[in-house]
Amino acid sequence: MFYIEVSPVAFTIGPISVAWYGIMVALAVLTLVAWALVMTRREPGITRETVINAALVGIPSGVVFSRLFHVADHWSYYSQHLNEIIGGSGLAIYGAVLGATLGIFVYSRFRKMQFGRLADIVAPGIILGQAIGRVGCTFNGCCYGDKSNAFCAVVYTSPQTNAPINIPVLPTQVFEIFFNLAVFGGLLLLRKRLRPDGSLFLVYLALYSAWRFGIDFIREGTPILFGLHEAQVIAIVVFAIAAVRIIWMTRWVGKEEEIKPEE
């Protein structure tokens, strides 16, 4: 059993408290943008300007959808505290991913940008950013697992934590960090080996959706349909769409074709 005594608040500046969660989310976003900029340096048709503009569209749309998904998931609370709906105290990763994807996709239609190719390039960066974000969740005490006396259980002791105080719970945030890093490695191995463009991004969506559906059975949350959490319902839909698309359109390419990007 492990004890987490870290306060969710990293430091304060006058009346402003800066949380580890916010720091890690910001670091995750910066990591994703930096990844995209580095990986697209030699990509035909995708310029530095394209990446920056896509980020300027994707980040705010991701934040808005992330907040909406979080509020919907905790509506029993927010319906009684309407003044707290607008804020950054809670975000949902599915909302961030799907919101950013939608925003960038719409942007790509106007700019005639190769959305599938960009999505494949940033897919490893997305899951890496999620791993960093879950570090923030670990310090924050949110997204914790069920009560457990397992050897890997964690106990939060800080009075400011969002987890139950002095009660052992499963560290589902840590489980997800390791899973995300494993997927990151797997996506790196699959880079440039799948066609057509967009296939690697679909693999990322399918893998994370399968994981999220399973891990939420041992994670805190509010059931909304057939005993499933909001994230699990979304995971079923996303996995079904991604899996069908993968089966229907994705193919493996050899070394010769791997080095020749599709136009």
C-alpha positions as a Markdown table, in Angstrom:
| # | Residue | x | y | z |
|---|---|---|---|---|
| 1 | Met | 0.0 | 0.0 | 0.0 |
| 2 | Phe | 1.3 | 3.4 | -0.9 |
| 3 | Tyr | 0.6 | 6.8 | 0.6 |
| 4 | Ile | 0.2 | 10.0 | -1.4 |
| 5 | Glu | 0.7 | 13.0 | 0.8 |
| 6 | Val | 1.2 | 15.6 | -1.9 |
| 7 | Ser | -1.2 | 18.5 | -1.9 |
| 8 | Pro | -3.1 | 19.0 | -5.2 |
| 9 | Val | -2.0 | 22.7 | -5.0 |
| 10 | Ala | 1.5 | 23.2 | -6.3 |
| 11 | Phe | 1.9 | 26.8 | -5.1 |
| 12 | Thr | -0.1 | 30.0 | -4.6 |
| 13 | Ile | 0.4 | 33.5 | -5.9 |
| 14 | Gly | -1.5 | 35.8 | -3.7 |
| 15 | Pro | -5.2 | 34.6 | -3.8 |
| 16 | Ile | -4.5 | 32.4 | -6.9 |
| 17 | Ser | -3.8 | 28.7 | -6.3 |
| 18 | Val | -2.0 | 26.8 | -9.0 |
| 19 | Ala | -2.8 | 23.1 | -9.0 |
| 20 | Trp | -0.6 | 20.2 | -10.2 |
| 21 | Tyr | -3.5 | 19.1 | -12.3 |
| 22 | Gly | -3.5 | 22.4 | -14.3 |
| 23 | Ile | 0.3 | 22.3 | -14.6 |
| 24 | Met | 0.3 | 18.7 | -16.0 |
| 25 | Val | -2.6 | 19.4 | -18.4 |
| 26 | Ala | -0.7 | 22.5 | -19.7 |
| 27 | Leu | 2.5 | 20.4 | -20.0 |
| 28 | Ala | 0.5 | 17.7 | -21.9 |
| 29 | Val | -0.8 | 20.2 | -24.4 |
| 30 | Leu | 2.6 | 21.7 | -24.9 |
| 31 | Thr | 4.0 | 18.2 | -25.4 |
| 32 | Leu | 1.4 | 17.4 | -28.0 |
| 33 | Val | 2.0 | 20.6 | -30.0 |
| 34 | Ala | 5.8 | 20.2 | -29.8 |
| 35 | Trp | 5.5 | 16.6 | -31.0 |
| 36 | Ala | 3.4 | 17.7 | -34.0 |
| 37 | Leu | 5.8 | 20.5 | -34.9 |
| 38 | Val | 8.8 | 18.1 | -34.7 |
| 39 | Met | 7.2 | 15.2 | -36.5 |
| 40 | Thr | 5.8 | 17.4 | -39.4 |
| 41 | Arg | 9.0 | 19.1 | -40.3 |
| 42 | Arg | 9.6 | 16.8 | -43.3 |
| 43 | Glu | 5.9 | 16.0 | -44.1 |
| 44 | Pro | 4.8 | 17.1 | -47.6 |
| 45 | Gly | 1.7 | 19.3 | -47.5 |
| 46 | Ile | 1.9 | 19.9 | -43.7 |
| 47 | Thr | 3.7 | 23.1 | -42.7 |
| 48 | Arg | 4.6 | 24.6 | -39.3 |
| 49 | Glu | 1.9 | 27.2 | -39.9 |
| 50 | Thr | -0.7 | 24.4 | -40.5 |
| 51 | Val | 0.2 | 22.8 | -37.2 |
| 52 | Ile | 0.0 | 26.0 | -35.3 |
| 53 | Asn | -3.3 | 27.0 | -36.8 |
| 54 | Ala | -4.7 | 23.5 | -36.1 |
| 55 | Ala | -3.6 | 23.9 | -32.5 |
| 56 | Leu | -5.3 | 27.3 | -32.3 |
| 57 | Val | -8.5 | 25.6 | -33.4 |
| 58 | Gly | -8.1 | 22.3 | -31.6 |
| 59 | Ile | -7.1 | 23.4 | -28.2 |
| 60 | Pro | -10.1 | 25.7 | -27.4 |
| 61 | Ser | -12.6 | 23.3 | -29.0 |
| 62 | Gly | -11.0 | 20.5 | -27.0 |
| 63 | Val | -11.3 | 22.5 | -23.8 |
| 64 | Val | -14.9 | 23.4 | -24.4 |
| 65 | Phe | -16.0 | 19.9 | -25.2 |
| 66 | Ser | -13.9 | 18.5 | -22.3 |
| 67 | Arg | -15.7 | 20.8 | -19.9 |
| 68 | Leu | -19.2 | 20.0 | -21.4 |
| 69 | Phe | -18.5 | 16.2 | -21.1 |
| 70 | His | -17.4 | 16.7 | -17.5 |
| 71 | Val | -20.4 | 18.8 | -16.6 |
| 72 | Ala | -22.8 | 16.3 | -18.2 |
| 73 | Asp | -21.1 | 13.4 | -16.3 |
| 74 | His | -21.6 | 15.3 | -13.0 |
| 75 | Trp | -24.9 | 17.0 | -13.8 |
| 76 | Ser | -26.4 | 16.0 | -10.4 |
| 77 | Tyr | -23.9 | 18.4 | -8.8 |
| 78 | Tyr | -23.8 | 21.1 | -11.4 |
| 79 | Ser | -27.6 | 21.3 | -11.7 |
| 80 | Gln | -27.4 | 22.6 | -8.1 |
| 81 | His | -24.4 | 24.8 | -8.7 |
| 82 | Leu | -25.0 | 26.4 | -12.1 |
| 83 | Asn | -22.6 | 29.2 | -11.4 |
| 84 | Glu | -19.8 | 26.6 | -11.4 |
| 85 | Ile | -20.5 | 25.2 | -14.9 |
| 86 | Ile | -18.1 | 27.6 | -16.6 |
| 87 | Gly | -14.7 | 26.9 | -15.2 |
| 88 | Gly | -11.7 | 24.6 | -15.4 |
| 89 | Ser | -12.0 | 22.6 | -12.2 |
| 90 | Gly | -12.9 | 19.4 | -14.1 |
| 91 | Leu | -12.2 | 18.2 | -17.6 |
| 92 | Ala | -13.0 | 14.9 | -19.4 |
| 93 | Ile | -10.4 | 13.4 | -21.6 |
| 94 | Tyr | -12.9 | 12.0 | -24.1 |
| 95 | Gly | -14.3 | 15.5 | -24.6 |
| 96 | Ala | -10.9 | 16.9 | -25.1 |
| 97 | Val | -10.0 | 14.3 | -27.8 |
| 98 | Leu | -13.3 | 14.3 | -29.6 |
| 99 | Gly | -13.7 | 18.1 | -29.4 |
| 100 | Ala | -10.2 | 18.8 | -30.7 |
| 101 | Thr | -10.7 | 16.2 | -33.5 |
| 102 | Leu | -13.9 | 17.7 | -34.6 |
| 103 | Gly | -12.5 | 21.3 | -34.5 |
| 104 | Ile | -9.5 | 20.4 | -36.5 |
| 105 | Phe | -11.5 | 18.3 | -39.0 |
| 106 | Val | -13.8 | 21.2 | -39.7 |
| 107 | Tyr | -10.8 | 23.5 | -40.0 |
| 108 | Ser | -9.2 | 21.0 | -42.4 |
| 109 | Arg | -12.3 | 21.1 | -44.7 |
| 110 | Phe | -11.9 | 24.9 | -45.1 |
| 111 | Arg | -8.1 | 24.8 | -45.6 |
| 112 | Lys | -8.0 | 21.6 | -47.6 |
| 113 | Met | -5.6 | 20.2 | -45.1 |
| 114 | Gln | -4.7 | 16.5 | -45.1 |
| 115 | Phe | -6.5 | 15.7 | -41.9 |
| 116 | Gly | -5.8 | 11.9 | -42.0 |
| 117 | Arg | -2.1 | 12.4 | -42.3 |
| 118 | Leu | -2.0 | 15.0 | -39.6 |
| 119 | Ala | -4.1 | 12.8 | -37.3 |
| 120 | Asp | -1.6 | 9.9 | -37.8 |
| 121 | Ile | 1.3 | 12.1 | -37.0 |
| 122 | Val | -0.1 | 13.4 | -33.8 |
| 123 | Ala | -1.7 | 10.1 | -32.5 |
| 124 | Pro | 1.4 | 9.1 | -30.5 |
| 125 | Gly | 1.7 | 12.6 | -29.2 |
| 126 | Ile | -1.9 | 12.5 | -28.0 |
| 127 | Ile | -1.5 | 9.3 | -26.0 |
| 128 | Leu | 1.8 | 10.6 | -24.6 |
| 129 | Gly | 0.0 | 13.8 | -23.5 |
| 130 | Gln | -2.7 | 11.7 | -21.9 |
| 131 | Ala | -0.1 | 9.9 | -19.8 |
| 132 | Ile | 1.3 | 13.3 | -18.6 |
| 133 | Gly | -2.2 | 14.5 | -17.8 |
| 134 | Arg | -2.9 | 11.4 | -15.7 |
| 135 | Val | 0.1 | 12.4 | -13.5 |
| 136 | Gly | -1.9 | 15.5 | -12.7 |
| 137 | Cys | -4.9 | 13.3 | -11.9 |
| 138 | Thr | -2.8 | 11.2 | -9.6 |
| 139 | Phe | -1.6 | 14.3 | -7.6 |
| 140 | Asn | -5.1 | 15.8 | -7.7 |
| 141 | Gly | -6.8 | 12.7 | -6.4 |
| 142 | Cys | -9.5 | 12.6 | -9.1 |
| 143 | Cys | -10.3 | 9.6 | -11.3 |
| 144 | Tyr | -9.4 | 7.3 | -8.5 |
| 145 | Gly | -10.5 | 3.6 | -8.4 |
| 146 | Asp | -12.7 | 1.5 | -6.1 |
| 147 | Lys | -11.9 | 1.0 | -2.5 |
| 148 | Ser | -9.4 | -1.9 | -2.2 |
| 149 | Asn | -6.8 | -3.5 | 0.1 |
| 150 | Ala | -4.7 | -4.7 | -2.8 |
| 151 | Phe | -0.9 | -4.4 | -2.5 |
| 152 | Cys | -1.0 | -1.6 | -5.1 |
| 153 | Ala | -3.7 | 0.5 | -3.4 |
| 154 | Val | -3.0 | 4.1 | -2.6 |
| 155 | Val | -4.1 | 6.2 | 0.4 |
| 156 | Tyr | -4.5 | 10.0 | 0.0 |
| 157 | Thr | -3.8 | 11.9 | 3.2 |
| 158 | Ser | -3.9 | 15.6 | 2.1 |
| 159 | Pro | -7.0 | 17.5 | 3.3 |
| 160 | Gln | -7.2 | 19.1 | -0.1 |
| 161 | Thr | -7.3 | 15.9 | -2.1 |
| 162 | Asn | -10.3 | 15.1 | -4.3 |
| 163 | Ala | -10.0 | 11.4 | -3.3 |
| 164 | Pro | -11.4 | 9.9 | -0.1 |
| 165 | Ile | -9.0 | 10.7 | 2.7 |
| 166 | Asn | -7.2 | 7.9 | 4.5 |
| 167 | Ile | -9.1 | 5.2 | 2.5 |
| 168 | Pro | -7.2 | 2.8 | 0.3 |
| 169 | Val | -8.3 | 3.0 | -3.4 |
| 170 | Leu | -7.0 | 1.5 | -6.6 |
| 171 | Pro | -4.7 | 3.8 | -8.4 |
| 172 | Thr | -6.5 | 3.7 | -11.8 |
| 173 | Gln | -4.7 | 6.9 | -12.8 |
| 174 | Val | -1.4 | 5.1 | -12.5 |
| 175 | Phe | -2.7 | 2.1 | -14.3 |
| 176 | Glu | -3.6 | 4.3 | -17.2 |
| 177 | Ile | -0.3 | 6.1 | -17.2 |
| 178 | Phe | 1.4 | 2.7 | -17.9 |
| 179 | Phe | -1.2 | 1.7 | -20.4 |
| 180 | Asn | -0.8 | 5.0 | -22.3 |
| 181 | Leu | 2.9 | 4.7 | -22.4 |
| 182 | Ala | 2.6 | 1.2 | -23.8 |
| 183 | Val | 0.2 | 2.4 | -26.5 |
| 184 | Phe | 2.6 | 5.2 | -27.3 |
| 185 | Gly | 5.4 | 2.7 | -27.9 |
| 186 | Gly | 3.1 | 0.5 | -30.0 |
| 187 | Leu | 2.0 | 3.5 | -32.2 |
| 188 | Leu | 5.6 | 4.4 | -32.8 |
| 189 | Leu | 6.2 | 0.9 | -34.1 |
| 190 | Leu | 3.2 | 1.1 | -36.4 |
| 191 | Arg | 4.0 | 4.5 | -37.8 |
| 192 | Lys | 4.2 | 4.6 | -41.6 |
| 193 | Arg | 3.2 | 0.9 | -41.7 |
| 194 | Leu | -0.6 | 1.4 | -42.0 |
| 195 | Arg | -2.5 | 2.8 | -45.0 |
| 196 | Pro | -4.5 | 4.9 | -45.8 |
| 197 | Asp | -3.9 | 8.1 | -43.9 |
| 198 | Gly | -5.9 | 8.2 | -40.7 |
| 199 | Ser | -5.5 | 4.5 | -39.9 |
| 200 | Leu | -3.0 | 5.0 | -37.0 |
| 201 | Phe | -5.3 | 7.5 | -35.4 |
| 202 | Leu | -8.2 | 5.0 | -35.7 |
| 203 | Val | -6.0 | 2.3 | -34.0 |
| 204 | Tyr | -5.3 | 4.8 | -31.2 |
| 205 | Leu | -9.0 | 5.5 | -30.7 |
| 206 | Ala | -9.9 | 1.8 | -30.7 |
| 207 | Leu | -7.1 | 0.9 | -28.2 |
| 208 | Tyr | -8.0 | 3.7 | -25.8 |
| 209 | Ser | -11.7 | 3.1 | -26.1 |
| 210 | Ala | -11.3 | -0.6 | -25.2 |
| 211 | Trp | -9.1 | 0.3 | -22.3 |
| 212 | Arg | -11.5 | 3.0 | -21.0 |
| 213 | Phe | -14.5 | 0.7 | -21.2 |
| 214 | Gly | -12.7 | -1.9 | -19.1 |
| 215 | Ile | -10.9 | 0.3 | -16.5 |
| 216 | Asp | -14.1 | 2.2 | -15.6 |
| 217 | Phe | -15.5 | -1.0 | -14.1 |
| 218 | Ile | -13.1 | -0.4 | -11.2 |
| 219 | Arg | -13.1 | 3.4 | -11.2 |
| 220 | Glu | -15.3 | 5.9 | -9.5 |
| 221 | Gly | -18.1 | 7.3 | -11.6 |
| 222 | Thr | -21.8 | 7.9 | -12.1 |
| 223 | Pro | -23.8 | 5.2 | -14.0 |
| 224 | Ile | -25.9 | 6.7 | -16.7 |
| 225 | Leu | -27.0 | 3.8 | -18.9 |
| 226 | Phe | -27.3 | 0.1 | -18.0 |
| 227 | Gly | -25.0 | 0.7 | -15.1 |
| 228 | Leu | -22.3 | 2.1 | -17.4 |
| 229 | His | -20.4 | 5.4 | -16.9 |
| 230 | Glu | -20.6 | 8.1 | -19.5 |
| 231 | Ala | -17.1 | 7.3 | -20.6 |
| 232 | Gln | -18.0 | 3.7 | -21.1 |
| 233 | Val | -21.0 | 4.5 | -23.3 |
| 234 | Ile | -18.8 | 6.9 | -25.4 |
| 235 | Ala | -16.1 | 4.2 | -25.5 |
| 236 | Ile | -18.5 | 1.7 | -27.0 |
| 237 | Val | -19.6 | 4.1 | -29.8 |
| 238 | Val | -16.0 | 5.3 | -30.6 |
| 239 | Phe | -14.6 | 1.7 | -30.5 |
| 240 | Ala | -17.4 | 0.4 | -32.9 |
| 241 | Ile | -16.8 | 3.2 | -35.4 |
| 242 | Ala | -13.0 | 3.0 | -35.2 |
| 243 | Ala | -13.0 | -0.8 | -35.4 |
| 244 | Val | -15.3 | -0.9 | -38.4 |
| 245 | Arg | -13.2 | 1.7 | -40.2 |
| 246 | Ile | -10.0 | -0.2 | -39.4 |
| 247 | Ile | -11.4 | -3.5 | -40.8 |
| 248 | Trp | -13.0 | -1.8 | -43.8 |
| 249 | Met | -10.1 | 0.4 | -45.0 |
| 250 | Thr | -6.8 | -0.3 | -43.2 |
| 251 | Arg | -4.0 | -2.3 | -44.8 |
| 252 | Trp | -0.4 | -3.1 | -43.9 |
| 253 | Val | 2.3 | -1.9 | -46.1 |
| 254 | Gly | 5.8 | -3.2 | -46.8 |
| 255 | Lys | 9.1 | -1.4 | -46.5 |
| 256 | Glu | 9.1 | -0.3 | -50.1 |
| 257 | Glu | 5.7 | 1.4 | -49.9 |
| 258 | Glu | 6.4 | 2.6 | -46.3 |
| 259 | Ile | 8.8 | 5.2 | -47.5 |
| 260 | Lys | 6.5 | 6.6 | -50.2 |
| 261 | Pro | 3.9 | 8.8 | -48.6 |
| 262 | Glu | 0.5 | 8.8 | -50.2 |
| 263 | Glu | -0.5 | 11.9 | -52.1 |
